[in-house]
Amino acid sequence: MEPVNIKKIAQILNLSISAVSKALRDSHDIGKETKDKVIALAKELNYQPNPYASSLRKHKSKTIAVIIPEIANNYFTLAINGIESIAQEKNYHVLIYLTHEDVNKEIALTKYLHGGRVDGVLISVSSTTTDYTHLHHLEENGLPIVFFDRVCEEIDTAKVTTDDYESSYKATCHLIDCGCRRIALLSVSNSLSISSKRAEGFRQAMADNKVKTNLSDIILCSNDERKNYTLIKKLLSRKQKPDGIIATVEKFTTNIYLVCQLLKINIPGDRKVVCFSNLPTAAILNPPLTTITQPAFEMGKAAATILFKALEKRNFSINKESIVIPSMLVVRKSTMQKE
């Protein structure tokens, strides 16, 4: 059977297509008797509205874009779930784009999104992004943007973040309280605001606890897993070995554990480890990993909620909607003190 459309209902009832459309939308322009006839026939014929056609008439794509640097990180998996939970309520599609931490891919993706392909963008920038011209162009074209986690401070729009400075400060103090006196910080970028804030919190905690910070104890890693493995191995093989490690991103976790296993370094006896991580397996690692756990689902949900406010409300000030959702230190055996 052919799908029934508004034109067919209009022909059967001898009404205009416009009148049927208004009746189905419960418009006050149409009388109750006509509405009842239209709705009754629509049910009888199992009429299903065409959301795509409706979106074209309203000049809406009913689609939002989510641009993220990677999918292997459990933070982004959970954040996407939070975004999807709101998008589904709004009957919107979500297109997910991966930059693979490559600024050139990020630039190419933002160019692709021009011209009405999507109604709005949620983005977490790549670790290699230092120039934000391509994001300014999106904004200038009237496309609402909301940053989450990795943000661009230059653009005056909503940003959903966690308390990166405070979380790093808390993680560092925890290691110091556990007896660590030489702590290494593994960072992923010199340009990301989250990296800067986590490094700043680390330095401040060390200073407040009168523990010396050495420049060589802040290690800039990369997006190359093999290079990171080599860097971590070199760090844990040198004479001035750290007795504590803070990994500012989740992907460093595996290499830390593998290197410690290779070098027969006991965690937490020889080295205590804290990672910014949403790993569901953190509790069953050997030993279980102490984490700074980010509210990823809530951050994704909050970012999507703000974006849809911008799409639905006229004169909405998106730049006034930035929020910070605290992370949580979850202490496990990787930082346990000797008894």
ZADO-1210 file (C-alpha; in nm, 4 decimals, padded with zeros to 6 digits):
<atoms>
<atom x="00.0000" y="00.0000" z="00.0000" code="MET" pos="1"/>
<atom x="00.1251" y="00.3487" z="-00.0901" code="GLU" pos="2"/>
<atom x="00.2020" y="00.5756" z="00.2044" code="PRO" pos="3"/>
<atom x="-00.0757" y="00.8248" z="00.2677" code="VAL" pos="4"/>
<atom x="00.0161" y="01.1931" z="00.2460" code="ASN" pos="5"/>
<atom x="-00.1635" y="01.5184" z="00.3203" code="ILE" pos="6"/>
<atom x="-00.2597" y="01.5596" z="-00.0448" code="LYS" pos="7"/>
<atom x="-00.4512" y="01.2288" z="-00.0396" code="LYS" pos="8"/>
<atom x="-00.6406" y="01.3237" z="00.2790" code="ILE" pos="9"/>
<atom x="-00.7250" y="01.6615" z="00.1238" code="ALA" pos="10"/>
<atom x="-00.8651" y="01.4947" z="-00.1908" code="GLN" pos="11"/>
<atom x="-01.0851" y="01.2526" z="00.0046" code="ILE" pos="12"/>
<atom x="-01.2303" y="01.5246" z="00.2286" code="LEU" pos="13"/>
<atom x="-01.2460" y="01.7844" z="-00.0497" code="ASN" pos="14"/>
<atom x="-01.0296" y="02.0233" z="00.1502" code="LEU" pos="15"/>
<atom x="-00.7243" y="02.2254" z="00.0633" code="SER" pos="16"/>
<atom x="-00.3829" y="02.0825" z="00.1477" code="ILE" pos="17"/>
<atom x="-00.3223" y="02.3883" z="00.3658" code="SER" pos="18"/>
<atom x="-00.6411" y="02.3241" z="00.5664" code="ALA" pos="19"/>
<atom x="-00.5469" y="01.9603" z="00.6282" code="VAL" pos="20"/>
<atom x="-00.1962" y="02.0595" z="00.7330" code="SER" pos="21"/>
<atom x="-00.3330" y="02.3163" z="00.9795" code="LYS" pos="22"/>
<atom x="-00.5878" y="02.0705" z="01.1146" code="ALA" pos="23"/>
<atom x="-00.3163" y="01.8145" z="01.1840" code="LEU" pos="24"/>
<atom x="-00.1163" y="02.0834" z="01.3630" code="ARG" pos="25"/>
<atom x="-00.4228" y="02.1785" z="01.5717" code="ASP" pos="26"/>
<atom x="-00.4204" y="02.5330" z="01.4337" code="SER" pos="27"/>
<atom x="-00.6801" y="02.7757" z="01.5732" code="HIS" pos="28"/>
<atom x="-00.7579" y="02.8743" z="01.2114" code="ASP" pos="29"/>
<atom x="-00.9473" y="02.5466" z="01.1589" code="ILE" pos="30"/>
<atom x="-01.2843" y="02.4651" z="01.3166" code="GLY" pos="31"/>
<atom x="-01.3311" y="02.1701" z="01.5523" code="LYS" pos="32"/>
<atom x="-01.5593" y="01.9778" z="01.3153" code="GLU" pos="33"/>
<atom x="-01.3042" y="01.9917" z="01.0322" code="THR" pos="34"/>
<atom x="-01.0213" y="01.9001" z="01.2669" code="LYS" pos="35"/>
<atom x="-01.2114" y="01.5970" z="01.3907" code="ASP" pos="36"/>
<atom x="-01.2765" y="01.4777" z="01.0339" code="LYS" pos="37"/>
<atom x="-00.9139" y="01.5193" z="00.9322" code="VAL" pos="38"/>
<atom x="-00.7751" y="01.3484" z="01.2418" code="ILE" pos="39"/>
<atom x="-01.0236" y="01.0605" z="01.2173" code="ALA" pos="40"/>
<atom x="-00.9354" y="00.9949" z="00.8525" code="LEU" pos="41"/>
<atom x="-00.5636" y="01.0285" z="00.9201" code="ALA" pos="42"/>
<atom x="-00.5910" y="00.7589" z="01.1889" code="LYS" pos="43"/>
<atom x="-00.8035" y="00.5375" z="00.9656" code="GLU" pos="44"/>
<atom x="-00.5509" y="00.5586" z="00.6815" code="LEU" pos="45"/>
<atom x="-00.2541" y="00.5283" z="00.9204" code="ASN" pos="46"/>
<atom x="-00.1116" y="00.8610" z="00.8068" code="TYR" pos="47"/>
<atom x="00.2510" y="00.9201" z="00.9172" code="GLN" pos="48"/>
<atom x="00.3879" y="01.2764" z="00.8967" code="PRO" pos="49"/>
<atom x="00.7060" y="01.3276" z="00.6970" code="ASN" pos="50"/>
<atom x="00.9525" y="01.5003" z="00.9312" code="PRO" pos="51"/>
<atom x="01.2005" y="01.5642" z="00.6503" code="TYR" pos="52"/>
<atom x="00.9465" y="01.7518" z="00.4381" code="ALA" pos="53"/>
<atom x="00.8378" y="01.9486" z="00.7436" code="SER" pos="54"/>
<atom x="01.1958" y="02.0440" z="00.8216" code="SER" pos="55"/>
<atom x="01.2498" y="02.1664" z="00.4635" code="LEU" pos="56"/>
<atom x="00.9445" y="02.3918" z="00.4878" code="ARG" pos="57"/>
<atom x="01.0796" y="02.5371" z="00.8111" code="LYS" pos="58"/>
<atom x="01.4333" y="02.5628" z="00.6685" code="HIS" pos="59"/>
<atom x="01.5559" y="02.3236" z="00.9376" code="LYS" pos="60"/>
<atom x="01.7656" y="02.0120" z="00.8861" code="SER" pos="61"/>
<atom x="01.6500" y="01.8590" z="01.2174" code="LYS" pos="62"/>
<atom x="02.0136" y="01.7529" z="01.2570" code="THR" pos="63"/>
<atom x="02.2974" y="01.8600" z="01.4843" code="ILE" pos="64"/>
<atom x="02.6687" y="01.7862" z="01.4442" code="ALA" pos="65"/>
<atom x="02.8960" y="01.6596" z="01.7201" code="VAL" pos="66"/>
<atom x="03.2672" y="01.7018" z="01.6498" code="ILE" pos="67"/>
<atom x="03.5034" y="01.5121" z="01.8793" code="ILE" pos="68"/>
<atom x="03.8755" y="01.4279" z="01.8687" code="PRO" pos="69"/>
<atom x="03.8441" y="01.0536" z="01.9318" code="GLU" pos="70"/>
<atom x="03.5938" y="00.7817" z="02.0134" code="ILE" pos="71"/>
<atom x="03.8195" y="00.5388" z="02.2059" code="ALA" pos="72"/>
<atom x="03.8131" y="00.7719" z="02.5074" code="ASN" pos="73"/>
<atom x="03.5283" y="00.6633" z="02.7346" code="ASN" pos="74"/>
<atom x="03.4583" y="01.0275" z="02.8216" code="TYR" pos="75"/>
<atom x="03.3376" y="01.0974" z="02.4683" code="PHE" pos="76"/>
<atom x="03.1345" y="00.7777" z="02.4516" code="THR" pos="77"/>
<atom x="02.9429" y="00.8805" z="02.7628" code="LEU" pos="78"/>
<atom x="02.9128" y="01.2437" z="02.6495" code="ALA" pos="79"/>
<atom x="02.7575" y="01.1310" z="02.3191" code="ILE" pos="80"/>
<atom x="02.5038" y="00.9248" z="02.5148" code="ASN" pos="81"/>
<atom x="02.4102" y="01.2398" z="02.7072" code="GLY" pos="82"/>
<atom x="02.3777" y="01.4391" z="02.3830" code="ILE" pos="83"/>
<atom x="02.1662" y="01.1664" z="02.2219" code="GLU" pos="84"/>
<atom x="01.9291" y="01.1578" z="02.5208" code="SER" pos="85"/>
<atom x="01.8322" y="01.5206" z="02.4554" code="ILE" pos="86"/>
<atom x="01.8374" y="01.5005" z="02.0745" code="ALA" pos="87"/>
<atom x="01.5939" y="01.2085" z="02.0797" code="GLN" pos="88"/>
<atom x="01.3515" y="01.4064" z="02.2965" code="GLU" pos="89"/>
<atom x="01.3645" y="01.6825" z="02.0343" code="LYS" pos="90"/>
<atom x="01.3276" y="01.4420" z="01.7379" code="ASN" pos="91"/>
<atom x="01.6676" y="01.5443" z="01.6038" code="TYR" pos="92"/>
<atom x="01.9329" y="01.3391" z="01.4304" code="HIS" pos="93"/>
<atom x="02.2924" y="01.3463" z="01.5574" code="VAL" pos="94"/>
<atom x="02.5843" y="01.3307" z="01.3135" code="LEU" pos="95"/>
<atom x="02.9126" y="01.2406" z="01.4831" code="ILE" pos="96"/>
<atom x="03.2389" y="01.3511" z="01.3236" code="TYR" pos="97"/>
<atom x="03.5880" y="01.2430" z="01.4351" code="LEU" pos="98"/>
<atom x="03.8910" y="01.4670" z="01.3880" code="THR" pos="99"/>
<atom x="04.1397" y="01.2062" z="01.5151" code="HIS" pos="100"/>
<atom x="04.3212" y="01.4929" z="01.6914" code="GLU" pos="101"/>
<atom x="04.3985" y="01.6490" z="01.3512" code="ASP" pos="102"/>
<atom x="04.3273" y="02.0204" z="01.3148" code="VAL" pos="103"/>
<atom x="04.3170" y="01.9917" z="00.9327" code="ASN" pos="104"/>
<atom x="04.0349" y="01.7393" z="00.9563" code="LYS" pos="105"/>
<atom x="03.8592" y="01.9684" z="01.2018" code="GLU" pos="106"/>
<atom x="03.8842" y="02.2585" z="00.9558" code="ILE" pos="107"/>
<atom x="03.7560" y="02.0433" z="00.6679" code="ALA" pos="108"/>
<atom x="03.4602" y="01.9222" z="00.8745" code="LEU" pos="109"/>
<atom x="03.3533" y="02.2725" z="00.9742" code="THR" pos="110"/>
<atom x="03.3603" y="02.3821" z="00.6074" code="LYS" pos="111"/>
<atom x="03.1381" y="02.0865" z="00.5214" code="TYR" pos="112"/>
<atom x="02.8802" y="02.1959" z="00.7799" code="LEU" pos="113"/>
<atom x="02.8112" y="02.5302" z="00.6119" code="HIS" pos="114"/>
<atom x="02.4949" y="02.5829" z="00.4061" code="GLY" pos="115"/>
<atom x="02.2233" y="02.4387" z="00.6255" code="GLY" pos="116"/>
<atom x="02.3504" y="02.0821" z="00.6549" code="ARG" pos="117"/>
<atom x="02.3030" y="02.1045" z="01.0326" code="VAL" pos="118"/>
<atom x="02.1173" y="02.3402" z="01.2654" code="ASP" pos="119"/>
<atom x="02.3863" y="02.3575" z="01.5326" code="GLY" pos="120"/>
<atom x="02.7239" y="02.2225" z="01.6428" code="VAL" pos="121"/>
<atom x="02.8583" y="02.0675" z="01.9621" code="LEU" pos="122"/>
<atom x="03.2372" y="02.0491" z="01.9562" code="ILE" pos="123"/>
<atom x="03.5355" y="01.9409" z="02.1605" code="SER" pos="124"/>
<atom x="03.8447" y="02.0718" z="01.9816" code="VAL" pos="125"/>
<atom x="04.1478" y="01.8648" z="01.8833" code="SER" pos="126"/>
<atom x="04.4741" y="01.8762" z="02.0765" code="SER" pos="127"/>
<atom x="04.6479" y="02.0237" z="01.7698" code="THR" pos="128"/>
<atom x="04.4087" y="02.3171" z="01.7263" code="THR" pos="129"/>
<atom x="04.5813" y="02.6507" z="01.7900" code="THR" pos="130"/>
<atom x="04.4051" y="02.8753" z="01.5365" code="ASP" pos="131"/>
<atom x="04.0276" y="02.9075" z="01.5646" code="TYR" pos="132"/>
<atom x="03.9489" y="03.0947" z="01.2416" code="THR" pos="133"/>
<atom x="03.7411" y="02.8038" z="01.1069" code="HIS" pos="134"/>
<atom x="03.5229" y="02.8088" z="01.4179" code="LEU" pos="135"/>
<atom x="03.4787" y="03.1869" z="01.3931" code="HIS" pos="136"/>
<atom x="03.3498" y="03.1307" z="01.0377" code="HIS" pos="137"/>
<atom x="03.0819" y="02.8925" z="01.1647" code="LEU" pos="138"/>
<atom x="02.9715" y="03.1475" z="01.4208" code="GLU" pos="139"/>
<atom x="02.9704" y="03.4293" z="01.1643" code="GLU" pos="140"/>
<atom x="02.7401" y="03.2205" z="00.9434" code="ASN" pos="141"/>
<atom x="02.4825" y="03.2107" z="01.2208" code="GLY" pos="142"/>
<atom x="02.5363" y="02.8499" z="01.3265" code="LEU" pos="143"/>
<atom x="02.5019" y="02.8146" z="01.7050" code="PRO" pos="144"/>
<atom x="02.8051" y="02.6462" z="01.8641" code="ILE" pos="145"/>
<atom x="02.8444" y="02.4945" z="02.2099" code="VAL" pos="146"/>
<atom x="03.1849" y="02.3756" z="02.3299" code="PHE" pos="147"/>
<atom x="03.2177" y="02.0912" z="02.5757" code="PHE" pos="148"/>
<atom x="03.5241" y="01.9621" z="02.7616" code="ASP" pos="149"/>
<atom x="03.7885" y="02.1022" z="02.5240" code="ARG" pos="150"/>
<atom x="03.6844" y="02.4599" z="02.4601" code="VAL" pos="151"/>
<atom x="03.7938" y="02.7652" z="02.2644" code="CYS" pos="152"/>
<atom x="03.8156" y="03.0613" z="02.5000" code="GLU" pos="153"/>
<atom x="03.8293" y="03.3077" z="02.2084" code="GLU" pos="154"/>
<atom x="03.4723" y="03.2483" z="02.0927" code="ILE" pos="155"/>
<atom x="03.1961" y="03.4062" z="02.2984" code="ASP" pos="156"/>
<atom x="02.9529" y="03.1182" z="02.3226" code="THR" pos="157"/>
<atom x="02.8383" y="02.8558" z="02.5734" code="ALA" pos="158"/>
<atom x="03.1005" y="02.6231" z="02.7195" code="LYS" pos="159"/>
<atom x="03.0344" y="02.3125" z="02.9285" code="VAL" pos="160"/>
<atom x="03.3407" y="02.2079" z="03.1251" code="THR" pos="161"/>
<atom x="03.4463" y="02.0358" z="03.4417" code="THR" pos="162"/>
<atom x="03.6606" y="02.1787" z="03.7224" code="ASP" pos="163"/>
<atom x="03.9942" y="02.0920" z="03.5597" code="ASP" pos="164"/>
<atom x="04.2096" y="02.3118" z="03.7820" code="TYR" pos="165"/>
<atom x="04.0448" y="02.1963" z="04.1048" code="GLU" pos="166"/>
<atom x="04.0479" y="01.8292" z="03.9998" code="SER" pos="167"/>
<atom x="04.4183" y="01.8355" z="03.9181" code="SER" pos="168"/>
<atom x="04.4898" y="02.0191" z="04.2425" code="TYR" pos="169"/>
<atom x="04.2923" y="01.7536" z="04.4333" code="LYS" pos="170"/>
<atom x="04.4703" y="01.4647" z="04.2555" code="ALA" pos="171"/>
<atom x="04.8131" y="01.6152" z="04.3306" code="THR" pos="172"/>
<atom x="04.7297" y="01.6753" z="04.6966" code="CYS" pos="173"/>
<atom x="04.6056" y="01.3165" z="04.7209" code="HIS" pos="174"/>
<atom x="04.9393" y="01.1822" z="04.5955" code="LEU" pos="175"/>
<atom x="05.1303" y="01.4082" z="04.8344" code="ILE" pos="176"/>
<atom x="04.9123" y="01.2896" z="05.1231" code="ASP" pos="177"/>
<atom x="05.0003" y="00.9333" z="05.0168" code="CYS" pos="178"/>
<atom x="05.3696" y="01.0099" z="05.0565" code="GLY" pos="179"/>
<atom x="05.4744" y="01.1111" z="04.7037" code="CYS" pos="180"/>
<atom x="05.7423" y="01.3778" z="04.6778" code="ARG" pos="181"/>
<atom x="05.8335" y="01.3667" z="04.3081" code="ARG" pos="182"/>
<atom x="05.5244" y="01.3646" z="04.0912" code="ILE" pos="183"/>
<atom x="05.5154" y="01.3548" z="03.7118" code="ALA" pos="184"/>
<atom x="05.2298" y="01.5023" z="03.5098" code="LEU" pos="185"/>
<atom x="05.1571" y="01.3549" z="03.1663" code="LEU" pos="186"/>
<atom x="04.9973" y="01.6185" z="02.9425" code="SER" pos="187"/>
<atom x="04.8501" y="01.5876" z="02.5936" code="VAL" pos="188"/>
<atom x="04.8820" y="01.9452" z="02.4650" code="SER" pos="189"/>
<atom x="05.0348" y="02.2877" z="02.5228" code="ASN" pos="190"/>
<atom x="04.7405" y="02.4656" z="02.3622" code="SER" pos="191"/>
<atom x="04.4269" y="02.3037" z="02.5089" code="LEU" pos="192"/>
<atom x="04.2691" y="02.4980" z="02.7933" code="SER" pos="193"/>
<atom x="04.2028" y="02.1750" z="02.9862" code="ILE" pos="194"/>
<atom x="04.5741" y="02.0879" z="02.9693" code="SER" pos="195"/>
<atom x="04.6749" y="02.4348" z="03.0870" code="SER" pos="196"/>
<atom x="04.4303" y="02.4265" z="03.3769" code="LYS" pos="197"/>
<atom x="04.5334" y="02.0776" z="03.4851" code="ARG" pos="198"/>
<atom x="04.9014" y="02.1766" z="03.4739" code="ALA" pos="199"/>
<atom x="04.8234" y="02.4928" z="03.6709" code="GLU" pos="200"/>
<atom x="04.6345" y="02.2975" z="03.9387" code="GLY" pos="201"/>
<atom x="04.9261" y="02.0529" z="03.9621" code="PHE" pos="202"/>
<atom x="05.1844" y="02.3291" z="04.0077" code="ARG" pos="203"/>
<atom x="04.9753" y="02.5135" z="04.2649" code="GLN" pos="204"/>
<atom x="04.9177" y="02.1997" z="04.4736" code="ALA" pos="205"/>
<atom x="05.2903" y="02.1252" z="04.4704" code="MET" pos="206"/>
<atom x="05.3691" y="02.4835" z="04.5756" code="ALA" pos="207"/>
<atom x="05.1047" y="02.4902" z="04.8495" code="ASP" pos="208"/>
<atom x="05.2464" y="02.1674" z="04.9931" code="ASN" pos="209"/>
<atom x="05.6043" y="02.2948" z="04.9589" code="LYS" pos="210"/>
<atom x="05.7018" y="02.0127" z="04.7223" code="VAL" pos="211"/>
<atom x="05.9541" y="02.1046" z="04.4537" code="LYS" pos="212"/>
<atom x="05.8366" y="02.0994" z="04.0926" code="THR" pos="213"/>
<atom x="06.0902" y="02.0162" z="03.8217" code="ASN" pos="214"/>
<atom x="06.0317" y="02.1162" z="03.4592" code="LEU" pos="215"/>
<atom x="06.1312" y="01.7641" z="03.3556" code="SER" pos="216"/>
<atom x="05.8404" y="01.6237" z="03.5577" code="ASP" pos="217"/>
<atom x="05.5796" y="01.7726" z="03.3216" code="ILE" pos="218"/>
<atom x="05.5874" y="01.5445" z="03.0180" code="ILE" pos="219"/>
<atom x="05.4255" y="01.6534" z="02.6910" code="LEU" pos="220"/>
<atom x="05.2980" y="01.3405" z="02.5211" code="CYS" pos="221"/>
<atom x="05.1450" y="01.3094" z="02.1750" code="SER" pos="222"/>
<atom x="04.8710" y="01.1250" z="01.9876" code="ASN" pos="223"/>
<atom x="05.1134" y="00.8508" z="01.8861" code="ASP" pos="224"/>
<atom x="05.0749" y="00.5538" z="02.1222" code="GLU" pos="225"/>
<atom x="05.4203" y="00.4142" z="02.0450" code="ARG" pos="226"/>
<atom x="05.5909" y="00.7472" z="02.1126" code="LYS" pos="227"/>
<atom x="05.3975" y="00.7819" z="02.4373" code="ASN" pos="228"/>
<atom x="05.5045" y="00.4340" z="02.5430" code="TYR" pos="229"/>
<atom x="05.8679" y="00.5323" z="02.4795" code="THR" pos="230"/>
<atom x="05.8294" y="00.8605" z="02.6715" code="LEU" pos="231"/>
<atom x="05.6752" y="00.6862" z="02.9734" code="ILE" pos="232"/>
<atom x="05.9401" y="00.4145" z="02.9665" code="LYS" pos="233"/>
<atom x="06.2132" y="00.6793" z="02.9582" code="LYS" pos="234"/>
<atom x="06.0458" y="00.8661" z="03.2461" code="LEU" pos="235"/>
<atom x="06.0301" y="00.5557" z="03.4651" code="LEU" pos="236"/>
<atom x="06.3833" y="00.4452" z="03.3780" code="SER" pos="237"/>
<atom x="06.5710" y="00.7613" z="03.4675" code="ARG" pos="238"/>
<atom x="06.7712" y="00.8141" z="03.7875" code="LYS" pos="239"/>
<atom x="06.5353" y="01.0771" z="03.9288" code="GLN" pos="240"/>
<atom x="06.2288" y="00.8563" z="03.8990" code="LYS" pos="241"/>
<atom x="05.8876" y="00.9956" z="03.9972" code="PRO" pos="242"/>
<atom x="05.7121" y="00.8216" z="04.2843" code="ASP" pos="243"/>
<atom x="05.3724" y="00.9426" z="04.1627" code="GLY" pos="244"/>
<atom x="05.2135" y="00.9920" z="03.8189" code="ILE" pos="245"/>
<atom x="04.9108" y="01.1930" z="03.7109" code="ILE" pos="246"/>
<atom x="04.7837" y="01.1136" z="03.3610" code="ALA" pos="247"/>
<atom x="04.5708" y="01.4013" z="03.2359" code="THR" pos="248"/>
<atom x="04.3969" y="01.1901" z="02.9699" code="VAL" pos="249"/>
<atom x="04.2639" y="00.8368" z="02.9777" code="GLU" pos="250"/>
<atom x="04.4677" y="00.6943" z="02.6891" code="LYS" pos="251"/>
<atom x="04.7930" y="00.7124" z="02.8892" code="PHE" pos="252"/>
<atom x="04.6615" y="00.4541" z="03.1378" code="THR" pos="253"/>
<atom x="04.7426" y="00.1414" z="02.9377" code="THR" pos="254"/>
<atom x="05.0997" y="00.2491" z="02.8632" code="ASN" pos="255"/>
<atom x="05.1670" y="00.3355" z="03.2280" code="ILE" pos="256"/>
<atom x="05.0555" y="-00.0102" z="03.3386" code="TYR" pos="257"/>
<atom x="05.2437" y="-00.1852" z="03.0550" code="LEU" pos="258"/>
<atom x="05.5696" y="-00.0006" z="03.1245" code="VAL" pos="259"/>
<atom x="05.5444" y="-00.0686" z="03.4973" code="CYS" pos="260"/>
<atom x="05.4889" y="-00.4361" z="03.4195" code="GLN" pos="261"/>
<atom x="05.7894" y="-00.4421" z="03.1831" code="LEU" pos="262"/>
<atom x="06.0211" y="-00.2690" z="03.4311" code="LEU" pos="263"/>
<atom x="05.8850" y="-00.4701" z="03.7246" code="LYS" pos="264"/>
<atom x="05.7662" y="-00.1534" z="03.8969" code="ILE" pos="265"/>
<atom x="05.5084" y="-00.2211" z="04.1645" code="ASN" pos="266"/>
<atom x="05.1952" y="-00.0071" z="04.1718" code="ILE" pos="267"/>
<atom x="05.1387" y="00.1378" z="04.4305" code="PRO" pos="268"/>
<atom x="05.4479" y="00.0233" z="04.6228" code="GLY" pos="269"/>
<atom x="05.7049" y="00.1842" z="04.3909" code="ASP" pos="270"/>
<atom x="05.4818" y="00.4196" z="04.1968" code="ARG" pos="271"/>
<atom x="05.1373" y="00.5615" z="04.2687" code="LYS" pos="272"/>
<atom x="04.9101" y="00.6437" z="03.9745" code="VAL" pos="273"/>
<atom x="04.6079" y="00.8715" z="03.9227" code="VAL" pos="274"/>
<atom x="04.4386" y="00.9136" z="03.5836" code="CYS" pos="275"/>
<atom x="04.1713" y="01.1441" z="03.4504" code="PHE" pos="276"/>
<atom x="03.9541" y="00.8618" z="03.3255" code="SER" pos="277"/>
<atom x="03.6024" y="00.7294" z="03.2772" code="ASN" pos="278"/>
<atom x="03.7256" y="00.3751" z="03.2184" code="LEU" pos="279"/>
<atom x="03.4550" y="00.1279" z="03.3222" code="PRO" pos="280"/>
<atom x="03.7358" y="-00.1215" z="03.3902" code="THR" pos="281"/>
<atom x="03.9248" y="00.1062" z="03.6328" code="ALA" pos="282"/>
<atom x="03.7959" y="-00.0909" z="03.9312" code="ALA" pos="283"/>
<atom x="03.9194" y="-00.4260" z="03.7960" code="ILE" pos="284"/>
<atom x="04.2666" y="-00.3263" z="03.6749" code="LEU" pos="285"/>
<atom x="04.5603" y="-00.4741" z="03.8664" code="ASN" pos="286"/>
<atom x="04.5742" y="-00.2793" z="04.0885" code="PRO" pos="287"/>
<atom x="04.2410" y="-00.0942" z="04.0637" code="PRO" pos="288"/>
<atom x="04.3044" y="00.2578" z="03.9318" code="LEU" pos="289"/>
<atom x="04.2472" y="00.5791" z="04.1253" code="THR" pos="290"/>
<atom x="04.0686" y="00.8184" z="03.8901" code="THR" pos="291"/>
<atom x="03.9443" y="01.1687" z="03.8433" code="ILE" pos="292"/>
<atom x="03.6080" y="01.0701" z="03.6982" code="THR" pos="293"/>
<atom x="03.4431" y="01.3356" z="03.4833" code="GLN" pos="294"/>
<atom x="03.0631" y="01.3766" z="03.4679" code="PRO" pos="295"/>
<atom x="03.0728" y="01.2960" z="03.0971" code="ALA" pos="296"/>
<atom x="02.7077" y="01.2010" z="03.0448" code="PHE" pos="297"/>
<atom x="02.5895" y="01.5093" z="03.2350" code="GLU" pos="298"/>
<atom x="02.8253" y="01.7344" z="03.0382" code="MET" pos="299"/>
<atom x="02.6977" y="01.6015" z="02.7060" code="GLY" pos="300"/>
<atom x="02.3382" y="01.6373" z="02.8199" code="LYS" pos="301"/>
<atom x="02.3965" y="01.9942" z="02.9438" code="ALA" pos="302"/>
<atom x="02.5711" y="02.0967" z="02.6198" code="ALA" pos="303"/>
<atom x="02.2848" y="01.9593" z="02.4085" code="ALA" pos="304"/>
<atom x="02.0240" y="02.1260" z="02.6308" code="THR" pos="305"/>
<atom x="02.1895" y="02.4648" z="02.5790" code="ILE" pos="306"/>
<atom x="02.2149" y="02.4138" z="02.2023" code="LEU" pos="307"/>
<atom x="01.8452" y="02.3297" z="02.1721" code="PHE" pos="308"/>
<atom x="01.7532" y="02.6372" z="02.3757" code="LYS" pos="309"/>
<atom x="01.9420" y="02.8392" z="02.1158" code="ALA" pos="310"/>
<atom x="01.7570" y="02.6620" z="01.8341" code="LEU" pos="311"/>
<atom x="01.4114" y="02.6993" z="01.9888" code="GLU" pos="312"/>
<atom x="01.4148" y="03.0412" z="02.1551" code="LYS" pos="313"/>
<atom x="01.4453" y="03.3733" z="01.9817" code="ARG" pos="314"/>
<atom x="01.6860" y="03.6279" z="02.1305" code="ASN" pos="315"/>
<atom x="01.8480" y="03.3533" z="02.3403" code="PHE" pos="316"/>
<atom x="02.1882" y="03.4650" z="02.4760" code="SER" pos="317"/>
<atom x="02.3930" y="03.1523" z="02.4240" code="ILE" pos="318"/>
<atom x="02.7098" y="03.3235" z="02.5466" code="ASN" pos="319"/>
<atom x="02.5615" y="03.3505" z="02.8980" code="LYS" pos="320"/>
<atom x="02.4988" y="02.9775" z="02.9371" code="GLU" pos="321"/>
<atom x="02.8450" y="02.8425" z="03.0266" code="SER" pos="322"/>
<atom x="02.8490" y="02.5938" z="03.3144" code="ILE" pos="323"/>
<atom x="03.1058" y="02.3938" z="03.5141" code="VAL" pos="324"/>
<atom x="03.0138" y="02.0475" z="03.6443" code="ILE" pos="325"/>
<atom x="03.2552" y="01.9098" z="03.9092" code="PRO" pos="326"/>
<atom x="03.4511" y="01.5869" z="03.8626" code="SER" pos="327"/>
<atom x="03.5100" y="01.3348" z="04.1408" code="MET" pos="328"/>
<atom x="03.8255" y="01.1796" z="04.2854" code="LEU" pos="329"/>
<atom x="03.7644" y="00.8039" z="04.3163" code="VAL" pos="330"/>
<atom x="04.0366" y="00.6514" z="04.5340" code="VAL" pos="331"/>
<atom x="04.1390" y="00.2926" z="04.4615" code="ARG" pos="332"/>
<atom x="04.4462" y="00.0744" z="04.5238" code="LYS" pos="333"/>
<atom x="04.6795" y="00.2380" z="04.2703" code="SER" pos="334"/>
<atom x="04.7467" y="00.5096" z="04.5288" code="THR" pos="335"/>
<atom x="04.7278" y="00.2990" z="04.8432" code="MET" pos="336"/>
<atom x="04.9847" y="00.3794" z="05.1121" code="GLN" pos="337"/>
<atom x="05.2138" y="00.1175" z="05.2594" code="LYS" pos="338"/>
<atom x="05.0794" y="-00.0223" z="05.5847" code="GLU" pos="339"/>
</atoms>
